[in-house]
Amino acid sequence: MQRKAVEKLAWLLVYSGLLLATLGWFLQDTGAAWGHAVVIAGLADAAAGGVLIWWRSRMKETDT
């Protein structure tokens, strides 16, 4: 996978995960029972983005 593609996917996962976690947090406040699941899914999504950021930092530099 190219560095640029990994970078785009990583930030997409981070931002979408934080958005989902925030949405789940507000759902918890309204009494929705599945709000916890949305928060957990969002945090897992953001964590996957963090792992991709780390992975990208370990990739070798190329001239292409």
Predicted model as a PDB file, atoms N, CA, C, CB and O in Angstrom, pLDDT in the B-factor column:
MODEL        1                                                                  
ATOM      1  N   MET A   1       0.844  -1.173   0.000  1.00 73.00           N  
ATOM      2  CA  MET A   1       0.000   0.000   0.000  1.00 73.00           C  
ATOM      3  C   MET A   1       0.892   1.239   0.000  1.00 73.00           C  
ATOM      4  CB  MET A   1      -0.962  -0.004   1.219  1.00 73.00           C  
ATOM      5  O   MET A   1       1.923   1.270   0.671  1.00 73.00           O  
ATOM      6  N   GLN A   2       0.494   2.246  -0.747  1.00 89.00           N  
ATOM      7  CA  GLN A   2       1.300   3.463  -0.822  1.00 89.00           C  
ATOM      8  C   GLN A   2       1.099   4.328   0.413  1.00 89.00           C  
ATOM      9  CB  GLN A   2       0.954   4.258  -2.081  1.00 89.00           C  
ATOM     10  O   GLN A   2       0.055   4.279   1.064  1.00 89.00           O  
ATOM     11  N   ARG A   3       2.112   5.116   0.719  1.00 88.00           N  
ATOM     12  CA  ARG A   3       2.074   5.977   1.904  1.00 88.00           C  
ATOM     13  C   ARG A   3       0.906   6.944   1.882  1.00 88.00           C  
ATOM     14  CB  ARG A   3       3.361   6.750   2.024  1.00 88.00           C  
ATOM     15  O   ARG A   3       0.252   7.157   2.903  1.00 88.00           O  
ATOM     16  N   LYS A   4       0.644   7.526   0.730  1.00 90.00           N  
ATOM     17  CA  LYS A   4      -0.423   8.521   0.625  1.00 90.00           C  
ATOM     18  C   LYS A   4      -1.794   7.888   0.898  1.00 90.00           C  
ATOM     19  CB  LYS A   4      -0.407   9.175  -0.771  1.00 90.00           C  
ATOM     20  O   LYS A   4      -2.641   8.492   1.556  1.00 90.00           O  
ATOM     21  N   ALA A   5      -2.002   6.686   0.395  1.00 92.00           N  
ATOM     22  CA  ALA A   5      -3.275   5.990   0.619  1.00 92.00           C  
ATOM     23  C   ALA A   5      -3.443   5.626   2.095  1.00 92.00           C  
ATOM     24  CB  ALA A   5      -3.357   4.718  -0.253  1.00 92.00           C  
ATOM     25  O   ALA A   5      -4.540   5.741   2.643  1.00 92.00           O  
ATOM     26  N   VAL A   6      -2.364   5.189   2.736  1.00 93.00           N  
ATOM     27  CA  VAL A   6      -2.424   4.855   4.160  1.00 93.00           C  
ATOM     28  C   VAL A   6      -2.726   6.104   4.979  1.00 93.00           C  
ATOM     29  CB  VAL A   6      -1.098   4.213   4.627  1.00 93.00           C  
ATOM     30  O   VAL A   6      -3.501   6.056   5.935  1.00 93.00           O  
ATOM     31  N   GLU A   7      -2.114   7.216   4.602  1.00 93.00           N  
ATOM     32  CA  GLU A   7      -2.346   8.465   5.318  1.00 93.00           C  
ATOM     33  C   GLU A   7      -3.799   8.913   5.198  1.00 93.00           C  
ATOM     34  CB  GLU A   7      -1.419   9.556   4.793  1.00 93.00           C  
ATOM     35  O   GLU A   7      -4.405   9.314   6.192  1.00 93.00           O  
ATOM     36  N   LYS A   8      -4.360   8.850   4.001  1.00 96.00           N  
ATOM     37  CA  LYS A   8      -5.759   9.249   3.808  1.00 96.00           C  
ATOM     38  C   LYS A   8      -6.697   8.353   4.602  1.00 96.00           C  
ATOM     39  CB  LYS A   8      -6.130   9.207   2.320  1.00 96.00           C  
ATOM     40  O   LYS A   8      -7.619   8.840   5.256  1.00 96.00           O  
ATOM     41  N   LEU A   9      -6.469   7.052   4.549  1.00 96.00           N  
ATOM     42  CA  LEU A   9      -7.316   6.112   5.274  1.00 96.00           C  
ATOM     43  C   LEU A   9      -7.195   6.314   6.780  1.00 96.00           C  
ATOM     44  CB  LEU A   9      -6.952   4.674   4.905  1.00 96.00           C  
ATOM     45  O   LEU A   9      -8.187   6.224   7.503  1.00 96.00           O  
ATOM     46  N   ALA A  10      -5.989   6.586   7.252  1.00 97.00           N  
ATOM     47  CA  ALA A  10      -5.773   6.775   8.690  1.00 97.00           C  
ATOM     48  C   ALA A  10      -6.579   7.971   9.196  1.00 97.00           C  
ATOM     49  CB  ALA A  10      -4.268   6.973   8.994  1.00 97.00           C  
ATOM     50  O   ALA A  10      -7.275   7.866  10.206  1.00 97.00           O  
ATOM     51  N   TRP A  11      -6.489   9.088   8.514  1.00 96.00           N  
ATOM     52  CA  TRP A  11      -7.204  10.277   8.986  1.00 96.00           C  
ATOM     53  C   TRP A  11      -8.706  10.143   8.813  1.00 96.00           C  
ATOM     54  CB  TRP A  11      -6.716  11.511   8.252  1.00 96.00           C  
ATOM     55  O   TRP A  11      -9.474  10.695   9.600  1.00 96.00           O  
ATOM     56  N   LEU A  12      -9.129   9.417   7.792  1.00 97.00           N  
ATOM     57  CA  LEU A  12     -10.554   9.142   7.637  1.00 97.00           C  
ATOM     58  C   LEU A  12     -11.072   8.337   8.825  1.00 97.00           C  
ATOM     59  CB  LEU A  12     -10.820   8.386   6.321  1.00 97.00           C  
ATOM     60  O   LEU A  12     -12.141   8.628   9.364  1.00 97.00           O  
ATOM     61  N   LEU A  13     -10.315   7.333   9.226  1.00 97.00           N  
ATOM     62  CA  LEU A  13     -10.718   6.512  10.370  1.00 97.00           C  
ATOM     63  C   LEU A  13     -10.699   7.305  11.676  1.00 97.00           C  
ATOM     64  CB  LEU A  13      -9.805   5.297  10.492  1.00 97.00           C  
ATOM     65  O   LEU A  13     -11.595   7.150  12.505  1.00 97.00           O  
ATOM     66  N   VAL A  14      -9.700   8.139  11.862  1.00 97.00           N  
ATOM     67  CA  VAL A  14      -9.620   8.926  13.096  1.00 97.00           C  
ATOM     68  C   VAL A  14     -10.817   9.861  13.210  1.00 97.00           C  
ATOM     69  CB  VAL A  14      -8.306   9.734  13.143  1.00 97.00           C  
ATOM     70  O   VAL A  14     -11.496   9.882  14.237  1.00 97.00           O  
ATOM     71  N   TYR A  15     -11.076  10.630  12.167  1.00 97.00           N  
ATOM     72  CA  TYR A  15     -12.164  11.606  12.238  1.00 97.00           C  
ATOM     73  C   TYR A  15     -13.537  10.952  12.279  1.00 97.00           C  
ATOM     74  CB  TYR A  15     -12.089  12.545  11.060  1.00 97.00           C  
ATOM     75  O   TYR A  15     -14.410  11.408  13.017  1.00 97.00           O  
ATOM     76  N   SER A  16     -13.745   9.903  11.508  1.00 97.00           N  
ATOM     77  CA  SER A  16     -15.047   9.232  11.555  1.00 97.00           C  
ATOM     78  C   SER A  16     -15.256   8.553  12.903  1.00 97.00           C  
ATOM     79  CB  SER A  16     -15.166   8.201  10.420  1.00 97.00           C  
ATOM     80  O   SER A  16     -16.374   8.525  13.417  1.00 97.00           O  
ATOM     81  N   GLY A  17     -14.194   8.010  13.473  1.00 97.00           N  
ATOM     82  CA  GLY A  17     -14.304   7.387  14.786  1.00 97.00           C  
ATOM     83  C   GLY A  17     -14.650   8.384  15.872  1.00 97.00           C  
ATOM     84  O   GLY A  17     -15.475   8.099  16.740  1.00 97.00           O  
ATOM     85  N   LEU A  18     -14.029   9.548  15.832  1.00 97.00           N  
ATOM     86  CA  LEU A  18     -14.349  10.567  16.831  1.00 97.00           C  
ATOM     87  C   LEU A  18     -15.771  11.087  16.656  1.00 97.00           C  
ATOM     88  CB  LEU A  18     -13.356  11.727  16.746  1.00 97.00           C  
ATOM     89  O   LEU A  18     -16.453  11.387  17.636  1.00 97.00           O  
ATOM     90  N   LEU A  19     -16.213  11.190  15.414  1.00 97.00           N  
ATOM     91  CA  LEU A  19     -17.590  11.613  15.152  1.00 97.00           C  
ATOM     92  C   LEU A  19     -18.586  10.572  15.683  1.00 97.00           C  
ATOM     93  CB  LEU A  19     -17.807  11.838  13.636  1.00 97.00           C  
ATOM     94  O   LEU A  19     -19.587  10.927  16.306  1.00 97.00           O  
ATOM     95  N   LEU A  20     -18.306   9.299  15.435  1.00 96.00           N  
ATOM     96  CA  LEU A  20     -19.176   8.233  15.952  1.00 96.00           C  
ATOM     97  C   LEU A  20     -19.191   8.203  17.483  1.00 96.00           C  
ATOM     98  CB  LEU A  20     -18.719   6.873  15.412  1.00 96.00           C  
ATOM     99  O   LEU A  20     -20.244   8.016  18.093  1.00 96.00           O  
ATOM    100  N   ALA A  21     -18.038   8.384  18.091  1.00 96.00           N  
ATOM    101  CA  ALA A  21     -17.973   8.374  19.552  1.00 96.00           C  
ATOM    102  C   ALA A  21     -18.785   9.530  20.139  1.00 96.00           C  
ATOM    103  CB  ALA A  21     -16.509   8.458  20.025  1.00 96.00           C  
ATOM    104  O   ALA A  21     -19.465   9.365  21.152  1.00 96.00           O  
ATOM    105  N   THR A  22     -18.712  10.684  19.507  1.00 95.00           N  
ATOM    106  CA  THR A  22     -19.490  11.832  19.970  1.00 95.00           C  
ATOM    107  C   THR A  22     -20.985  11.586  19.793  1.00 95.00           C  
ATOM    108  CB  THR A  22     -19.071  13.102  19.215  1.00 95.00           C  
ATOM    109  O   THR A  22     -21.785  11.906  20.673  1.00 95.00           O  
ATOM    110  N   LEU A  23     -21.351  11.019  18.659  1.00 94.00           N  
ATOM    111  CA  LEU A  23     -22.752  10.685  18.425  1.00 94.00           C  
ATOM    112  C   LEU A  23     -23.254   9.694  19.474  1.00 94.00           C  
ATOM    113  CB  LEU A  23     -22.937  10.107  17.014  1.00 94.00           C  
ATOM    114  O   LEU A  23     -24.347   9.862  20.014  1.00 94.00           O  
ATOM    115  N   GLY A  24     -22.470   8.677  19.758  1.00 93.00           N  
ATOM    116  CA  GLY A  24     -22.855   7.708  20.783  1.00 93.00           C  
ATOM    117  C   GLY A  24     -22.969   8.321  22.159  1.00 93.00           C  
ATOM    118  O   GLY A  24     -23.829   7.935  22.951  1.00 93.00           O  
ATOM    119  N   TRP A  25     -22.111   9.267  22.443  1.00 92.00           N  
ATOM    120  CA  TRP A  25     -22.153   9.949  23.734  1.00 92.00           C  
ATOM    121  C   TRP A  25     -23.474  10.709  23.894  1.00 92.00           C  
ATOM    122  CB  TRP A  25     -20.955  10.914  23.875  1.00 92.00           C  
ATOM    123  O   TRP A  25     -24.091  10.673  24.959  1.00 92.00           O  
ATOM    124  N   PHE A  26     -23.902  11.396  22.830  1.00 91.00           N  
ATOM    125  CA  PHE A  26     -25.172  12.096  22.882  1.00 91.00           C  
ATOM    126  C   PHE A  26     -26.342  11.124  22.918  1.00 91.00           C  
ATOM    127  CB  PHE A  26     -25.305  13.029  21.696  1.00 91.00           C  
ATOM    128  O   PHE A  26     -27.360  11.414  23.546  1.00 91.00           O  
ATOM    129  N   LEU A  27     -26.219   9.988  22.264  1.00 90.00           N  
ATOM    130  CA  LEU A  27     -27.284   8.980  22.325  1.00 90.00           C  
ATOM    131  C   LEU A  27     -27.426   8.413  23.733  1.00 90.00           C  
ATOM    132  CB  LEU A  27     -27.005   7.846  21.331  1.00 90.00           C  
ATOM    133  O   LEU A  27     -28.534   8.089  24.161  1.00 90.00           O  
ATOM    134  N   GLN A  28     -26.331   8.294  24.443  1.00 88.00           N  
ATOM    135  CA  GLN A  28     -26.398   7.824  25.828  1.00 88.00           C  
ATOM    136  C   GLN A  28     -27.192   8.802  26.683  1.00 88.00           C  
ATOM    137  CB  GLN A  28     -24.985   7.636  26.408  1.00 88.00           C  
ATOM    138  O   GLN A  28     -27.965   8.395  27.550  1.00 88.00           O  
ATOM    139  N   ASP A  29     -26.996  10.091  26.434  1.00 82.00           N  
ATOM    140  CA  ASP A  29     -27.685  11.109  27.222  1.00 82.00           C  
ATOM    141  C   ASP A  29     -29.189  11.102  26.989  1.00 82.00           C  
ATOM    142  CB  ASP A  29     -27.129  12.476  26.899  1.00 82.00           C  
ATOM    143  O   ASP A  29     -29.950  11.499  27.871  1.00 82.00           O  
ATOM    144  N   THR A  30     -29.634  10.653  25.807  1.00 83.00           N  
ATOM    145  CA  THR A  30     -31.068  10.612  25.525  1.00 83.00           C  
ATOM    146  C   THR A  30     -31.711   9.323  26.004  1.00 83.00           C  
ATOM    147  CB  THR A  30     -31.312  10.781  24.044  1.00 83.00           C  
ATOM    148  O   THR A  30     -32.929   9.169  25.915  1.00 83.00           O  
ATOM    149  N   GLY A  31     -30.914   8.401  26.507  1.00 78.00           N  
ATOM    150  CA  GLY A  31     -31.449   7.166  27.057  1.00 78.00           C  
ATOM    151  C   GLY A  31     -31.440   6.005  26.086  1.00 78.00           C  
ATOM    152  O   GLY A  31     -31.978   4.944  26.403  1.00 78.00           O  
ATOM    153  N   ALA A  32     -30.852   6.169  24.922  1.00 79.00           N  
ATOM    154  CA  ALA A  32     -30.791   5.066  23.966  1.00 79.00           C  
ATOM    155  C   ALA A  32     -29.853   3.985  24.494  1.00 79.00           C  
ATOM    156  CB  ALA A  32     -30.322   5.566  22.572  1.00 79.00           C  
ATOM    157  O   ALA A  32     -28.726   4.275  24.895  1.00 79.00           O  
ATOM    158  N   ALA A  33     -30.316   2.758  24.492  1.00 82.00           N  
ATOM    159  CA  ALA A  33     -29.535   1.659  25.057  1.00 82.00           C  
ATOM    160  C   ALA A  33     -28.316   1.325  24.213  1.00 82.00           C  
ATOM    161  CB  ALA A  33     -30.401   0.429  25.205  1.00 82.00           C  
ATOM    162  O   ALA A  33     -27.323   0.830  24.746  1.00 82.00           O  
ATOM    163  N   TRP A  34     -28.363   1.579  22.931  1.00 88.00           N  
ATOM    164  CA  TRP A  34     -27.252   1.217  22.053  1.00 88.00           C  
ATOM    165  C   TRP A  34     -26.219   2.339  21.922  1.00 88.00           C  
ATOM    166  CB  TRP A  34     -27.781   0.848  20.682  1.00 88.00           C  
ATOM    167  O   TRP A  34     -25.321   2.250  21.085  1.00 88.00           O  
ATOM    168  N   GLY A  35     -26.332   3.371  22.722  1.00 90.00           N  
ATOM    169  CA  GLY A  35     -25.352   4.452  22.701  1.00 90.00           C  
ATOM    170  C   GLY A  35     -23.959   3.981  23.089  1.00 90.00           C  
ATOM    171  O   GLY A  35     -22.962   4.440  22.532  1.00 90.00           O  
ATOM    172  N   HIS A  36     -23.895   3.059  24.050  1.00 92.00           N  
ATOM    173  CA  HIS A  36     -22.597   2.521  24.468  1.00 92.00           C  
ATOM    174  C   HIS A  36     -21.911   1.795  23.314  1.00 92.00           C  
ATOM    175  CB  HIS A  36     -22.769   1.567  25.663  1.00 92.00           C  
ATOM    176  O   HIS A  36     -20.701   1.917  23.123  1.00 92.00           O  
ATOM    177  N   ALA A  37     -22.688   1.047  22.555  1.00 93.00           N  
ATOM    178  CA  ALA A  37     -22.108   0.307  21.423  1.00 93.00           C  
ATOM    179  C   ALA A  37     -21.567   1.267  20.367  1.00 93.00           C  
ATOM    180  CB  ALA A  37     -23.160  -0.630  20.793  1.00 93.00           C  
ATOM    181  O   ALA A  37     -20.529   0.999  19.762  1.00 93.00           O  
ATOM    182  N   VAL A  38     -22.257   2.376  20.143  1.00 94.00           N  
ATOM    183  CA  VAL A  38     -21.794   3.355  19.158  1.00 94.00           C  
ATOM    184  C   VAL A  38     -20.513   4.027  19.641  1.00 94.00           C  
ATOM    185  CB  VAL A  38     -22.884   4.412  18.886  1.00 94.00           C  
ATOM    186  O   VAL A  38     -19.605   4.270  18.847  1.00 94.00           O  
ATOM    187  N   VAL A  39     -20.433   4.327  20.925  1.00 94.00           N  
ATOM    188  CA  VAL A  39     -19.205   4.917  21.487  1.00 94.00           C  
ATOM    189  C   VAL A  39     -18.039   3.952  21.324  1.00 94.00           C  
ATOM    190  CB  VAL A  39     -19.398   5.275  22.987  1.00 94.00           C  
ATOM    191  O   VAL A  39     -16.957   4.351  20.896  1.00 94.00           O  
ATOM    192  N   ILE A  40     -18.250   2.702  21.657  1.00 95.00           N  
ATOM    193  CA  ILE A  40     -17.175   1.704  21.560  1.00 95.00           C  
ATOM    194  C   ILE A  40     -16.739   1.523  20.106  1.00 95.00           C  
ATOM    195  CB  ILE A  40     -17.635   0.348  22.152  1.00 95.00           C  
ATOM    196  O   ILE A  40     -15.546   1.432  19.817  1.00 95.00           O  
ATOM    197  N   ALA A  41     -17.711   1.471  19.194  1.00 96.00           N  
ATOM    198  CA  ALA A  41     -17.372   1.341  17.771  1.00 96.00           C  
ATOM    199  C   ALA A  41     -16.585   2.553  17.283  1.00 96.00           C  
ATOM    200  CB  ALA A  41     -18.646   1.167  16.927  1.00 96.00           C  
ATOM    201  O   ALA A  41     -15.632   2.404  16.518  1.00 96.00           O  
ATOM    202  N   GLY A  42     -16.971   3.737  17.713  1.00 97.00           N  
ATOM    203  CA  GLY A  42     -16.261   4.946  17.313  1.00 97.00           C  
ATOM    204  C   GLY A  42     -14.844   4.988  17.847  1.00 97.00           C  
ATOM    205  O   GLY A  42     -13.920   5.378  17.133  1.00 97.00           O  
ATOM    206  N   LEU A  43     -14.669   4.592  19.091  1.00 97.00           N  
ATOM    207  CA  LEU A  43     -13.324   4.593  19.670  1.00 97.00           C  
ATOM    208  C   LEU A  43     -12.438   3.532  19.019  1.00 97.00           C  
ATOM    209  CB  LEU A  43     -13.396   4.358  21.182  1.00 97.00           C  
ATOM    210  O   LEU A  43     -11.239   3.745  18.837  1.00 97.00           O  
ATOM    211  N   ALA A  44     -13.031   2.394  18.672  1.00 98.00           N  
ATOM    212  CA  ALA A  44     -12.260   1.367  17.966  1.00 98.00           C  
ATOM    213  C   ALA A  44     -11.858   1.863  16.579  1.00 98.00           C  
ATOM    214  CB  ALA A  44     -13.073   0.058  17.852  1.00 98.00           C  
ATOM    215  O   ALA A  44     -10.755   1.584  16.108  1.00 98.00           O  
ATOM    216  N   ASP A  45     -12.751   2.591  15.937  1.00 97.00           N  
ATOM    217  CA  ASP A  45     -12.472   3.174  14.627  1.00 97.00           C  
ATOM    218  C   ASP A  45     -11.315   4.179  14.720  1.00 97.00           C  
ATOM    219  CB  ASP A  45     -13.738   3.861  14.063  1.00 97.00           C  
ATOM    220  O   ASP A  45     -10.392   4.146  13.906  1.00 97.00           O  
ATOM    221  N   ALA A  46     -11.371   5.057  15.700  1.00 97.00           N  
ATOM    222  CA  ALA A  46     -10.307   6.041  15.891  1.00 97.00           C  
ATOM    223  C   ALA A  46      -8.986   5.362  16.261  1.00 97.00           C  
ATOM    224  CB  ALA A  46     -10.706   7.049  16.978  1.00 97.00           C  
ATOM    225  O   ALA A  46      -7.922   5.800  15.823  1.00 97.00           O  
ATOM    226  N   ALA A  47      -9.047   4.303  17.059  1.00 97.00           N  
ATOM    227  CA  ALA A  47      -7.837   3.577  17.426  1.00 97.00           C  
ATOM    228  C   ALA A  47      -7.204   2.908  16.207  1.00 97.00           C  
ATOM    229  CB  ALA A  47      -8.150   2.531  18.498  1.00 97.00           C  
ATOM    230  O   ALA A  47      -5.979   2.868  16.087  1.00 97.00           O  
ATOM    231  N   ALA A  48      -8.033   2.385  15.305  1.00 97.00           N  
ATOM    232  CA  ALA A  48      -7.511   1.793  14.068  1.00 97.00           C  
ATOM    233  C   ALA A  48      -6.801   2.855  13.235  1.00 97.00           C  
ATOM    234  CB  ALA A  48      -8.652   1.143  13.247  1.00 97.00           C  
ATOM    235  O   ALA A  48      -5.769   2.577  12.624  1.00 97.00           O  
ATOM    236  N   GLY A  49      -7.345   4.066  13.208  1.00 97.00           N  
ATOM    237  CA  GLY A  49      -6.672   5.162  12.523  1.00 97.00           C  
ATOM    238  C   GLY A  49      -5.340   5.490  13.157  1.00 97.00           C  
ATOM    239  O   GLY A  49      -4.373   5.786  12.456  1.00 97.00           O  
ATOM    240  N   GLY A  50      -5.278   5.442  14.474  1.00 97.00           N  
ATOM    241  CA  GLY A  50      -4.016   5.665  15.172  1.00 97.00           C  
ATOM    242  C   GLY A  50      -2.974   4.622  14.840  1.00 97.00           C  
ATOM    243  O   GLY A  50      -1.793   4.938  14.693  1.00 97.00           O  
ATOM    244  N   VAL A  51      -3.407   3.383  14.723  1.00 97.00           N  
ATOM    245  CA  VAL A  51      -2.492   2.304  14.336  1.00 97.00           C  
ATOM    246  C   VAL A  51      -1.975   2.538  12.916  1.00 97.00           C  
ATOM    247  CB  VAL A  51      -3.197   0.923  14.434  1.00 97.00           C  
ATOM    248  O   VAL A  51      -0.798   2.306  12.641  1.00 97.00           O  
ATOM    249  N   LEU A  52      -2.839   2.991  12.023  1.00 96.00           N  
ATOM    250  CA  LEU A  52      -2.400   3.268  10.652  1.00 96.00           C  
ATOM    251  C   LEU A  52      -1.412   4.440  10.599  1.00 96.00           C  
ATOM    252  CB  LEU A  52      -3.613   3.568   9.761  1.00 96.00           C  
ATOM    253  O   LEU A  52      -0.485   4.438   9.788  1.00 96.00           O  
ATOM    254  N   ILE A  53      -1.612   5.432  11.458  1.00 96.00           N  
ATOM    255  CA  ILE A  53      -0.646   6.533  11.525  1.00 96.00           C  
ATOM    256  C   ILE A  53       0.708   5.998  11.965  1.00 96.00           C  
ATOM    257  CB  ILE A  53      -1.132   7.643  12.495  1.00 96.00           C  
ATOM    258  O   ILE A  53       1.736   6.372  11.402  1.00 96.00           O  
ATOM    259  N   TRP A  54       0.715   5.123  12.968  1.00 95.00           N  
ATOM    260  CA  TRP A  54       1.976   4.519  13.413  1.00 95.00           C  
ATOM    261  C   TRP A  54       2.600   3.693  12.296  1.00 95.00           C  
ATOM    262  CB  TRP A  54       1.747   3.640  14.655  1.00 95.00           C  
ATOM    263  O   TRP A  54       3.807   3.765  12.064  1.00 95.00           O  
ATOM    264  N   TRP A  55       1.772   2.906  11.601  1.00 94.00           N  
ATOM    265  CA  TRP A  55       2.270   2.058  10.516  1.00 94.00           C  
ATOM    266  C   TRP A  55       2.873   2.912   9.405  1.00 94.00           C  
ATOM    267  CB  TRP A  55       1.137   1.173   9.954  1.00 94.00           C  
ATOM    268  O   TRP A  55       3.923   2.568   8.862  1.00 94.00           O  
ATOM    269  N   ARG A  56       2.225   4.016   9.064  1.00 93.00           N  
ATOM    270  CA  ARG A  56       2.737   4.911   8.038  1.00 93.00           C  
ATOM    271  C   ARG A  56       4.087   5.505   8.439  1.00 93.00           C  
ATOM    272  CB  ARG A  56       1.735   6.024   7.765  1.00 93.00           C  
ATOM    273  O   ARG A  56       4.956   5.708   7.590  1.00 93.00           O  
ATOM    274  N   SER A  57       4.259   5.780   9.718  1.00 92.00           N  
ATOM    275  CA  SER A  57       5.538   6.337  10.172  1.00 92.00           C  
ATOM    276  C   SER A  57       6.671   5.331  10.044  1.00 92.00           C  
ATOM    277  CB  SER A  57       5.427   6.804  11.616  1.00 92.00           C  
ATOM    278  O   SER A  57       7.837   5.721  10.000  1.00 92.00           O  
ATOM    279  N   ARG A  58       6.350   4.050   9.985  1.00 91.00           N  
ATOM    280  CA  ARG A  58       7.347   2.998   9.855  1.00 91.00           C  
ATOM    281  C   ARG A  58       7.627   2.599   8.422  1.00 91.00           C  
ATOM    282  CB  ARG A  58       6.915   1.804  10.617  1.00 91.00           C  
ATOM    283  O   ARG A  58       8.542   1.818   8.165  1.00 91.00           O  
ATOM    284  N   MET A  59       6.843   3.128   7.474  1.00 89.00           N  
ATOM    285  CA  MET A  59       7.021   2.769   6.069  1.00 89.00           C  
ATOM    286  C   MET A  59       8.285   3.448   5.521  1.00 89.00           C  
ATOM    287  CB  MET A  59       5.768   3.176   5.232  1.00 89.00           C  
ATOM    288  O   MET A  59       8.655   4.537   5.959  1.00 89.00           O  
ATOM    289  N   LYS A  60       8.922   2.805   4.583  1.00 85.00           N  
ATOM    290  CA  LYS A  60      10.140   3.341   3.963  1.00 85.00           C  
ATOM    291  C   LYS A  60       9.783   4.470   3.004  1.00 85.00           C  
ATOM    292  CB  LYS A  60      10.916   2.225   3.216  1.00 85.00           C  
ATOM    293  O   LYS A  60       8.745   4.442   2.343  1.00 85.00           O  
ATOM    294  N   GLU A  61      10.653   5.449   2.944  1.00 79.00           N  
ATOM    295  CA  GLU A  61      10.495   6.552   1.987  1.00 79.00           C  
ATOM    296  C   GLU A  61      10.763   6.045   0.574  1.00 79.00           C  
ATOM    297  CB  GLU A  61      11.451   7.732   2.334  1.00 79.00           C  
ATOM    298  O   GLU A  61      11.689   5.265   0.353  1.00 79.00           O  
ATOM    299  N   THR A  62       9.960   6.484  -0.368  1.00 71.00           N  
ATOM    300  CA  THR A  62      10.184   6.155  -1.779  1.00 71.00           C  
ATOM    301  C   THR A  62      10.143   7.438  -2.589  1.00 71.00           C  
ATOM    302  CB  THR A  62       9.123   5.134  -2.302  1.00 71.00           C  
ATOM    303  O   THR A  62       9.588   8.446  -2.152  1.00 71.00           O  
ATOM    304  N   ASP A  63      10.732   7.390  -3.761  1.00 52.00           N  
ATOM    305  CA  ASP A  63      10.781   8.573  -4.623  1.00 52.00           C  
ATOM    306  C   ASP A  63       9.548   8.718  -5.487  1.00 52.00           C  
ATOM    307  CB  ASP A  63      11.999   8.523  -5.499  1.00 52.00           C  
ATOM    308  O   ASP A  63       9.403   9.737  -6.162  1.00 52.00           O  
ATOM    309  N   THR A  64       8.649   7.740  -5.498  1.00 52.00           N  
ATOM    310  CA  THR A  64       7.460   7.815  -6.347  1.00 52.00           C  
ATOM    311  C   THR A  64       6.342   8.556  -5.721  1.00 52.00           C  
ATOM    312  CB  THR A  64       6.996   6.471  -6.704  1.00 52.00           C  
ATOM    313  O   THR A  64       5.279   8.696  -6.326  1.00 52.00           O  
TER     314      THR A  64                                                      
ENDMDL                                                                          
END                                                                             
